[in-house]
Amino acid sequence: MINETVQQKLMDYLDGNLSVDERKEAERMLTEDADLRTWFEQLKHVNSSITKSAEWKPSAALRESFEAALQQELKKETKQVFFTPMMYRVAAAVMLLIVAGGIGFWVNNQWQQQREMAELKRQLQETKSMMMAMMNNELSASQRMMGVSVANSLPQADDEITRALFNVLNEDANTNVRLSALEALSKFHADPAVKRKLIQSLAIQKDPSVQIALIQLLVQIKEQSIMPQLKDIIEDDQSIKAVRDEAHTAILKLS
């Protein structure tokens, strides 16, 4: 099975969209891999067929010949029109061209959709890689904030992204970055794994701003299982008054 990255590279190679070094790399792969060469030849054949089917049109002479033959048959004195073997062949040829054109259009459309999906996946992967690199930038809080903001803009997140967001929420040295990570994770609270880790995070947090924001989120989603943790916060002498008050309020709302 040829992976999608290699397929995309060879598609770009065929379209002439690669740099000189990338073209050399594609040619090296084709030289060394017989299965890859076979797939690439098939790719060229399909691409060529699509191009021809999209560009080909019946010639004016062929259309005129068909119309003239049809008119001759219609002018015959018999009330019914009987096609000669020649007419059958011409009609069959025209029908074949129409069907072939329709198939060519369908194949071309499917091929274009495949290319667009491959390009979309490539862009999403690049965005994800950039986002992860930003969130792991230990030297710049602003870069980490930007990475979290990218994650917050995503309609959904995979395990790798949520894991990175929880690392930021639980370990980042900057309060604003942690709050931003919590905001991003709040979008995915319906995921049981995310909800479970949010509850676990409440016992980890020591930053008052993050504690208060996390308590408010868990109350908003009506998570009654945090009652023991709320009582621990109230009884903890190191908890500041604002956090203890928020815990009291949360218990009343969840009761």
Disulfide bonds with the S-S distance in Angstrom:
none
